[in-house]
Amino acid sequence: MMQKILSPRLLPWTLLLLDLCLTVAIVLTTRCTLSFVSALFFCVNILEADTEIDWKAYMQEVEGFLGGEHDYVKLRGDTGPLVYCCR
């Protein structure tokens, strides 16, 4: 003998509620995903540009040190004098 799980009158409302819940879940998931990807893209682009400049200047200062210049005041790069002075 089979039992009735839902009455025929409640079935349309249950399906409507289920559809609404799924729609909200899809919309929120999509928005969260797009927000996360946008933030990630934004941060990577900004950090990559700043890091590239710092890396080039650092390597220029390292070349000066390895070239024999041990006076930190005289070490320079494209961005200017060495800013990590150890005095």
C-alpha positions in Angstrom: 0.0 0.0 0.0 1.5 3.4 -1.0 1.1 6.4 1.2 0.5 9.9 -0.1 3.6 12.0 0.5 2.0 15.3 -0.7 -1.6 16.1 -1.3 -2.4 17.1 -4.9 -3.3 20.6 -3.7 0.2 21.2 -2.3 2.2 19.8 -5.2 2.1 23.0 -7.4 3.2 25.2 -4.5 6.0 22.8 -3.5 7.3 22.8 -7.1 7.1 26.6 -7.2 9.0 26.9 -3.9 11.6 24.4 -5.1 12.0 26.3 -8.4 12.4 29.6 -6.5 15.0 28.2 -4.2 17.0 26.8 -7.1 16.8 30.1 -9.0 18.0 32.0 -5.9 20.9 29.6 -5.4 22.0 29.8 -9.0 21.8 33.6 -9.0 23.8 33.9 -5.8 26.3 31.4 -6.9 26.8 33.2 -10.2 27.1 36.6 -8.5 29.6 35.3 -5.9 31.7 33.6 -8.6 31.7 36.8 -10.8 32.6 38.9 -7.8 35.4 36.6 -6.7 36.9 36.4 -10.3 36.7 40.2 -10.7 38.4 40.8 -7.4 41.1 38.2 -8.2 41.8 39.7 -11.6 41.9 43.2 -10.2 44.4 42.3 -7.4 46.6 40.2 -9.6 46.9 43.0 -12.1 47.8 45.6 -9.5 50.2 43.4 -7.5 51.9 42.1 -10.6 52.7 45.7 -11.9 54.0 46.9 -8.5 56.0 43.7 -7.9 57.6 43.9 -11.3 58.9 47.4 -10.6 60.2 46.4 -7.2 61.9 43.3 -8.6 63.7 45.2 -11.4 64.9 47.9 -8.9 66.0 45.2 -6.5 67.9 43.3 -9.1 69.7 46.4 -10.2 70.8 47.1 -6.7 72.0 43.5 -6.3 74.0 43.9 -9.5 75.7 46.9 -8.0 76.5 45.0 -4.8 77.8 42.0 -6.7 79.8 44.4 -8.9 81.8 45.5 -5.8 79.8 48.5 -4.5 79.4 47.9 -0.8 78.4 51.5 0.2 74.6 51.3 0.4 74.3 55.0 -0.1 75.7 54.6 -3.6 73.5 51.7 -4.7 70.8 52.8 -7.1 68.2 51.4 -9.4 65.8 52.9 -12.0 63.5 54.0 -9.2 66.2 55.9 -7.3 68.6 55.2 -4.5 68.4 52.1 -2.3 65.6 52.5 0.2 66.5 49.5 2.4 69.4 51.3 4.0 71.2 49.5 6.8 72.8 52.3 8.8 
